[in-house]
C-alpha cells in the first residue's frame, strides 16, 4: 500500500501536545527524507515528549537531519557529542545506521537526465493554439510533458507531467505535440518538452505576486504546508517562463522572510560598447555602466577582448551585476548577449518547493519530482505507482532491459493505467 503522510497533521498534533499522533505522523515522513520531521523526532526523544527521554536516540535523529540538509544544527550535534562517552557514541552510530535505512529518498546530489543517448532531432514543430476562453480571461501558464517518439519519428503516447493552471492549456498542448515530427531513427525514444502560454507582454509578474499574497502561499510554504509549497512551486515556475534575467541559485543562502518577485521582472536592456568578445563573464558595473569587477570570467582564447575591466555597458542602468555571453559559433557581427544577474536562495526555485511538498507527503509533488529526480522515481517505484512504473518500464525497454521493462509495464497495466497499454503496444 502507498505510504500516506502529511506534515500538517503531524505539526497540528505536536502543537496540541498530542505526542502519540505527532510521533506516528513524523515517523511516516521519515522515508521521504524529511529532515524537519526527523529533527522533530530527535527533539521529542531528547526532551522526553510523549516518549521516554533518550539522549542517544535524540542525537541519532539530529545527526541524520543534519545529513539530509537541516541547517543550523551542527553546533547542537557537536555539543551533544561532547557530553557522551565513547561507548555511548557507538550506540548513537548504531541507532543512526538503523534510522538511515528507513530513508527511501536520500539527500539530493544531482538531477539525472532520463535519456543520455543521442536522440533524433525535431524536423517539425506545430505551434499550440491559445484557448479562446483562457485568452478572454487573460490567463497564462505552461504544460510540461513527456512522450514517446517511434522509430518513424512520430509522436505517440503523451503524458502531462505538470501544468498550470490545471487543465487549462493541456488539451491544446497535447494536440500540438501529437503533430510534431522527428527524424526517423528506426528506434523509439522518450522526450520531454514544455509549452508556454502567455499573451502579449508575457507573464504578468505582478499578477502572480498578487496570487501568492492573496493565498498566503509564501507564509504557508515556510511553515511547512505541502499544499502551499506545491502551489508556490507552480507560480515560481510560471514567473520563470519569460524571465530575461539570469537567476543563479546559491544553496548556501538562507531562505528570506519575504518573497521578492522583482528579480523576475524585465529590466532595461543593456548593450556592450565593445566588440570582439567571445566567452562568458559575470561583471559588476558602476552607475555609468563601467565594468569595475569581473566576478567570474571564462573567456575564449579566440576572443579579441581578454579583460573587461574599464569597458562599458550602455543603456539605462537599473542593476549592478550582469552576465555577458557570446559563443564562438555565433556570427562575429552579432553583439554579445547581456542580461541582469541575480544570486538567490534555493527558495526561489520551483523544484525546491516541490521537493519540500513531496517530503511533506504530497503525492502530486512526488510525481512531478520523479520526472526530474531519480530519488523520487525510485521511491514511487517502491510504492508501485502505476505512472512511474509505466514510464520507467518503457525506458528500460529502450535501454535493452526487456524483462524488467515488461514487468513494470505489465504491473502498470494491471493497475489500469491506460497509457501503459499504449506504451507496451508501441514498444513491442
C-alpha positions as CSV (number, residue, x, y, z in Angstrom):
1,X,0.0,0.0,0.0
2,X,1.2,3.5,-0.7
3,X,2.6,5.4,2.3
4,X,0.2,8.2,3.3
5,X,1.6,11.1,5.4
6,X,1.0,14.7,5.9
7,X,3.2,17.4,7.6
8,X,0.1,19.5,8.6
9,X,-1.3,16.6,10.6
10,X,2.0,15.9,12.3
11,X,2.5,19.6,13.3
12,X,-1.1,20.1,14.4
13,X,-0.8,17.2,16.7
14,X,2.6,18.3,18.0
15,X,1.3,21.8,18.7
16,X,-1.6,20.4,20.7
17,X,0.9,18.2,22.6
18,X,-0.8,15.1,21.2
19,X,2.6,13.5,21.1
20,X,1.4,9.9,20.2
21,X,-0.2,11.1,17.0
22,X,2.7,13.5,16.2
23,X,5.3,10.8,16.6
24,X,3.3,8.4,14.3
25,X,3.0,11.1,11.7
26,X,6.6,12.3,11.9
27,X,7.7,8.6,11.5
28,X,5.6,8.3,8.4
29,X,7.6,11.2,6.9
30,X,11.0,9.6,7.6
31,X,11.0,7.5,4.4
32,X,10.6,10.8,2.3
33,X,13.9,12.0,3.8
34,X,12.0,14.8,5.6
35,X,14.8,16.4,7.7
36,X,12.3,18.6,9.7
37,X,10.3,15.5,10.7
38,X,13.4,13.7,11.7
39,X,14.7,16.7,13.6
40,X,11.4,16.9,15.5
41,X,11.5,13.2,16.4
42,X,15.0,13.9,17.8
43,X,13.6,16.7,19.9
44,X,10.9,14.5,21.2
45,X,13.4,11.9,22.3
46,X,15.8,14.4,23.6
47,X,13.1,16.2,25.7
48,X,11.1,13.1,26.5
49,X,7.9,14.5,24.9
50,X,5.4,11.6,24.7
51,X,8.3,9.1,24.8
52,X,10.9,8.0,27.4
53,X,13.7,10.5,27.4
54,X,16.6,9.1,25.3
55,X,19.6,11.3,24.5
56,X,21.2,8.5,22.3
57,X,18.1,8.3,20.0
58,X,17.7,12.0,20.1
59,X,21.2,12.7,18.9
60,X,21.0,10.0,16.2
61,X,17.9,11.8,14.8
62,X,19.7,15.1,14.9
63,X,22.7,13.8,13.1
64,X,20.5,12.3,10.3
65,X,18.6,15.6,10.0
66,X,21.9,17.4,9.5
67,X,22.9,14.8,6.9
68,X,19.7,15.5,5.0
69,X,20.3,19.2,4.9
70,X,18.7,20.6,8.1
71,X,20.5,23.9,8.6
72,X,22.0,25.4,11.8
73,X,22.1,22.2,13.9
74,X,25.7,21.2,13.5
75,X,26.6,23.1,16.8
76,X,23.8,21.2,18.5
77,X,25.1,17.9,17.3
78,X,28.7,18.8,18.3
79,X,27.6,20.0,21.8
80,X,25.7,16.8,22.5
81,X,28.5,14.6,21.2
82,X,31.0,16.2,23.6
83,X,28.9,15.1,26.6
84,X,28.9,11.4,25.6
85,X,31.4,8.6,26.3
86,X,32.9,6.5,23.6
87,X,30.6,3.7,24.3
88,X,27.6,6.0,24.1
89,X,28.8,7.4,20.8
90,X,29.0,3.9,19.5
91,X,25.3,3.4,20.4
92,X,24.5,6.6,18.7
93,X,26.1,5.4,15.5
94,X,24.2,2.1,15.7
95,X,20.9,4.0,16.0
96,X,21.9,6.4,13.2
97,X,22.6,3.4,10.9
98,X,19.2,1.9,11.8
99,X,17.2,5.1,11.1
100,X,19.2,5.9,8.0
101,X,18.0,2.6,6.5
102,X,14.4,3.8,6.8
103,X,15.0,6.8,4.4
104,X,13.9,5.8,0.9
105,X,14.6,9.3,-0.6
106,X,18.1,10.3,0.4
107,X,19.6,13.8,0.1
108,X,19.6,15.3,-3.4
109,X,23.0,15.1,-5.0
110,X,22.2,15.7,-8.7
111,X,19.3,15.7,-11.1
112,X,19.6,12.9,-13.6
113,X,18.7,13.2,-17.2
114,X,16.3,10.5,-18.3
115,X,17.9,9.9,-21.7
116,X,21.6,10.4,-22.3
117,X,21.7,8.6,-25.6
118,X,22.0,10.6,-28.9
119,X,18.4,11.4,-29.9
120,X,16.9,12.3,-33.2
121,X,16.2,16.0,-33.9
122,X,12.8,17.5,-34.4
123,X,12.0,18.3,-38.0
124,X,8.6,19.8,-37.5
125,X,7.0,21.5,-34.5
126,X,3.4,22.7,-34.5
127,X,2.5,25.8,-32.6
128,X,-0.1,25.3,-29.9
129,X,-3.3,27.3,-30.2
130,X,-4.2,29.6,-27.4
131,X,-7.5,28.5,-25.9
132,X,-10.1,31.3,-26.6
133,X,-11.5,31.0,-23.1
134,X,-8.1,31.4,-21.5
135,X,-7.3,34.4,-23.7
136,X,-10.6,36.1,-22.8
137,X,-9.7,35.7,-19.1
138,X,-6.1,36.8,-19.6
139,X,-4.8,33.5,-18.3
140,X,-1.2,32.4,-18.9
141,X,0.6,29.2,-18.0
142,X,2.6,26.2,-19.1
143,X,2.3,22.5,-19.8
144,X,5.3,20.1,-19.2
145,X,5.0,16.7,-21.0
146,X,7.0,13.6,-21.7
147,X,6.1,11.5,-24.8
148,X,7.2,8.5,-26.8
149,X,8.5,9.0,-30.4
150,X,8.5,5.9,-32.5
151,X,11.2,4.8,-35.0
152,X,9.5,6.7,-37.8
153,X,9.7,9.9,-35.9
154,X,6.0,10.1,-35.0
155,X,4.9,11.2,-31.5
156,X,2.8,8.5,-29.8
157,X,1.8,8.4,-26.1
158,X,1.9,11.8,-24.3
159,X,1.9,12.2,-20.6
160,X,1.3,15.6,-18.9
161,X,3.9,15.7,-16.1
162,X,2.9,19.2,-14.8
163,X,0.7,22.0,-15.9
164,X,-0.6,25.3,-14.5
165,X,-3.4,26.3,-14.4
166,X,-4.6,22.8,-14.1
167,X,-6.3,21.5,-17.4
168,X,-6.5,25.0,-18.9
169,X,-3.8,24.5,-21.6
170,X,-3.4,20.7,-21.5
171,X,-5.6,19.8,-24.4
172,X,-4.1,22.3,-26.9
173,X,-0.5,21.4,-25.8
174,X,-1.2,17.7,-26.3
175,X,-2.8,18.4,-29.7
176,X,0.2,20.4,-30.9
177,X,2.9,17.9,-29.7
178,X,1.0,15.0,-31.2
179,X,1.6,16.6,-34.6
180,X,5.3,17.1,-34.1
181,X,7.7,15.1,-36.3
182,X,11.2,13.9,-35.5
183,X,14.0,12.3,-37.7
184,X,13.3,8.7,-38.4
185,X,15.9,6.7,-36.4
186,X,14.5,3.2,-36.5
187,X,14.3,3.3,-32.7
188,X,11.9,4.7,-30.2
189,X,12.9,7.5,-27.8
190,X,11.3,9.2,-24.8
191,X,11.4,13.0,-25.0
192,X,10.3,15.8,-22.7
193,X,9.0,19.3,-23.7
194,X,7.4,22.3,-22.1
195,X,5.0,24.6,-23.9
196,X,4.5,28.0,-22.5
197,X,1.3,30.1,-23.0
198,X,1.3,33.8,-22.5
199,X,-0.3,36.8,-24.1
200,X,1.5,40.0,-25.4
201,X,3.7,41.4,-22.7
202,X,4.5,38.0,-21.3
203,X,3.7,36.6,-17.9
204,X,2.3,39.2,-15.6
205,X,4.7,39.0,-12.6
206,X,2.6,41.5,-10.6
207,X,-0.5,39.3,-11.0
208,X,1.5,36.2,-9.9
209,X,2.7,38.2,-6.9
210,X,-0.9,39.1,-6.1
211,X,-1.9,35.4,-6.2
212,X,0.9,34.5,-3.8
213,X,-0.1,37.2,-1.4
214,X,-3.8,36.5,-1.7
215,X,-3.4,32.8,-0.8
216,X,-0.5,33.4,1.6
217,X,1.5,30.9,-0.3
218,X,4.9,32.1,1.0
219,X,3.9,32.1,4.6
220,X,2.2,28.7,4.3
221,X,5.2,27.2,2.5
222,X,7.6,28.5,5.2
223,X,5.6,26.8,8.0
224,X,5.6,23.5,6.0
225,X,2.2,23.3,4.4
226,X,2.6,20.9,1.4
227,X,-0.4,22.4,-0.3
228,X,1.1,25.9,-0.2
229,X,4.5,24.5,-1.2
230,X,3.1,22.7,-4.1
231,X,1.2,25.7,-5.5
232,X,4.1,28.1,-4.8
233,X,6.3,25.8,-6.9
234,X,3.9,26.3,-9.8
235,X,3.8,30.0,-9.6
236,X,7.6,30.3,-9.3
237,X,7.9,28.1,-12.4
238,X,5.4,30.4,-14.1
239,X,7.4,33.6,-13.5
240,X,10.5,31.9,-14.9
241,X,8.8,31.2,-18.2
242,X,9.7,34.5,-19.9
243,X,12.3,35.6,-17.4
244,X,15.1,37.5,-19.3
245,X,17.2,37.9,-16.2
246,X,19.7,35.3,-15.1
247,X,18.9,33.7,-11.7
248,X,21.8,31.9,-10.0
249,X,20.7,29.6,-7.2
250,X,23.0,29.7,-4.2
251,X,22.4,26.7,-1.9
252,X,24.2,28.4,1.0
253,X,21.9,31.5,1.0
254,X,19.3,31.4,3.8
255,X,15.6,31.4,3.0
256,X,14.3,35.0,3.2
257,X,11.4,36.1,5.4
258,X,9.8,37.8,2.4
259,X,9.5,36.8,-1.3
260,X,10.6,39.5,-3.7
261,X,9.5,38.7,-7.3
262,X,11.1,41.9,-8.7
263,X,14.1,39.7,-9.7
264,X,11.8,38.1,-12.4
265,X,10.7,41.5,-13.8
266,X,12.4,42.5,-17.1
267,X,14.9,45.3,-16.6
268,X,16.2,47.8,-19.1
269,X,18.2,46.2,-21.9
270,X,21.9,47.0,-22.0
271,X,24.4,46.5,-24.8
272,X,28.2,46.4,-24.9
273,X,30.1,49.3,-26.3
274,X,33.0,47.0,-27.4
275,X,33.3,44.2,-30.0
276,X,35.3,41.1,-30.4
277,X,34.4,39.5,-27.1
278,X,33.8,35.7,-27.1
279,X,33.1,33.8,-23.9
280,X,31.1,34.2,-20.7
281,X,31.5,36.6,-17.8
282,X,29.7,38.0,-14.8
283,X,30.6,41.5,-14.1
284,X,29.8,44.4,-11.7
285,X,29.2,47.8,-13.1
286,X,29.3,51.4,-11.8
287,X,26.4,53.8,-12.2
288,X,27.7,54.9,-15.6
289,X,27.9,51.3,-16.9
290,X,31.7,51.0,-16.5
291,X,32.8,47.4,-15.6
292,X,34.5,47.7,-12.2
293,X,34.8,44.0,-11.3
294,X,35.0,40.6,-13.1
295,X,33.2,38.4,-10.7
296,X,33.6,35.4,-13.0
297,X,35.1,35.1,-16.4
298,X,35.6,32.2,-18.9
299,X,36.9,34.0,-21.9
300,X,37.6,32.1,-25.2
301,X,41.2,32.1,-26.4
302,X,39.9,33.4,-29.7
303,X,38.3,36.5,-28.0
304,X,39.8,39.8,-29.1
305,X,38.8,41.1,-25.6
306,X,40.5,39.3,-22.7
307,X,39.9,41.8,-19.9
308,X,36.6,43.5,-19.4
309,X,37.6,45.9,-16.6
310,X,37.2,49.5,-17.6
311,X,34.9,48.7,-20.6
312,X,31.3,49.8,-20.6
313,X,27.7,48.6,-20.9
314,X,25.4,51.2,-22.5
315,X,21.8,51.8,-21.8
316,X,19.7,52.9,-18.8
317,X,21.3,51.3,-15.7
318,X,18.9,49.8,-13.1
319,X,21.1,46.9,-11.7
320,X,24.7,46.4,-10.8
321,X,25.6,42.8,-11.8
322,X,25.2,41.5,-15.4
323,X,26.3,38.4,-17.3
324,X,27.8,38.9,-20.8
325,X,27.8,35.9,-23.1
326,X,28.7,35.1,-26.7
327,X,29.6,31.6,-28.0
328,X,32.4,31.1,-30.5
329,X,30.0,29.7,-33.2
330,X,27.8,32.9,-33.1
331,X,28.4,35.3,-36.0
332,X,31.1,37.8,-35.4
333,X,28.7,40.6,-36.4
334,X,26.3,39.7,-33.6
335,X,26.8,41.5,-30.3
336,X,27.2,39.6,-27.0
337,X,24.0,38.9,-25.1
338,X,23.7,40.9,-21.8
339,X,21.3,40.1,-19.0
340,X,20.9,41.2,-15.4
341,X,22.3,38.6,-13.0
342,X,20.8,37.8,-9.5
343,X,22.0,35.4,-6.9
344,X,19.1,34.0,-5.0
345,X,18.5,31.2,-2.4
346,X,17.0,27.8,-3.3
347,X,13.6,29.0,-2.1
348,X,13.2,31.0,-5.4
349,X,13.2,27.8,-7.5
350,X,10.1,25.7,-8.2
351,X,11.8,22.4,-7.6
352,X,12.9,23.4,-4.1
353,X,9.3,23.8,-3.0
354,X,8.1,20.7,-5.0
355,X,10.8,18.7,-3.2
356,X,9.6,20.1,0.1
357,X,6.0,19.3,-0.7
358,X,7.0,15.8,-1.8
359,X,8.8,15.3,1.5
360,X,5.7,16.5,3.3
361,X,3.5,13.9,1.8
362,X,2.2,15.4,-1.4
363,X,1.7,12.6,-4.0
364,X,1.3,15.2,-6.8
365,X,4.6,16.8,-5.9
366,X,6.3,13.4,-5.7
367,X,5.1,12.6,-9.3
368,X,6.4,15.9,-10.6
369,X,9.8,15.4,-8.9
370,X,10.0,11.8,-10.2
371,X,10.2,13.1,-13.7
372,X,13.3,15.1,-12.9
373,X,14.9,13.3,-10.0
374,X,15.8,9.6,-9.7
375,X,15.4,9.7,-5.9
376,X,11.7,10.2,-6.2
377,X,11.4,7.9,-9.2
378,X,12.9,5.1,-7.2
379,X,10.6,5.9,-4.3
380,X,7.4,5.8,-6.4
381,X,8.6,2.5,-8.0
382,X,8.8,1.1,-4.5
383,X,5.3,2.3,-3.8
384,X,4.2,0.6,-7.0
385,X,2.9,3.9,-8.6
386,X,1.4,3.0,-11.9
387,X,2.6,6.1,-13.8
388,X,6.2,5.7,-12.6
389,X,6.2,2.0,-13.4
390,X,4.9,2.6,-17.0
391,X,7.4,5.3,-18.0
392,X,10.4,3.7,-16.2
393,X,9.4,0.3,-17.7
394,X,9.4,2.0,-21.2
395,X,12.8,3.5,-20.6
396,X,14.2,0.2,-19.5
397,X,12.8,-1.5,-22.7
398,X,14.5,1.1,-24.8
399,X,17.8,0.5,-22.9
400,X,17.6,-3.2,-23.7
401,X,16.4,-4.4,-20.2
402,X,13.5,-6.3,-21.7
403,X,12.5,-8.4,-18.7
404,X,12.5,-5.6,-16.2
405,X,10.8,-3.2,-18.5
406,X,8.0,-5.6,-19.4
407,X,7.4,-6.5,-15.8
408,X,6.9,-2.8,-14.9
409,X,4.7,-2.1,-17.8
410,X,2.5,-5.2,-17.1
411,X,2.3,-4.1,-13.4
412,X,1.1,-0.7,-14.5
413,X,-1.4,-2.2,-16.9
414,X,-2.7,-4.4,-14.0
415,X,-3.4,-1.1,-12.1
416,X,-5.5,0.1,-15.1
417,X,-3.0,2.9,-16.1
418,X,-4.2,3.2,-19.7
419,X,-1.0,4.8,-21.2
420,X,0.9,1.7,-20.1
421,X,-1.1,-0.4,-22.7
422,X,-0.3,2.1,-25.4
423,X,3.4,2.2,-24.5
424,X,3.7,-1.6,-24.5
425,X,1.9,-1.9,-27.8
426,X,4.2,0.7,-29.4
427,X,7.4,-0.7,-27.9
428,X,6.9,-4.4,-28.8
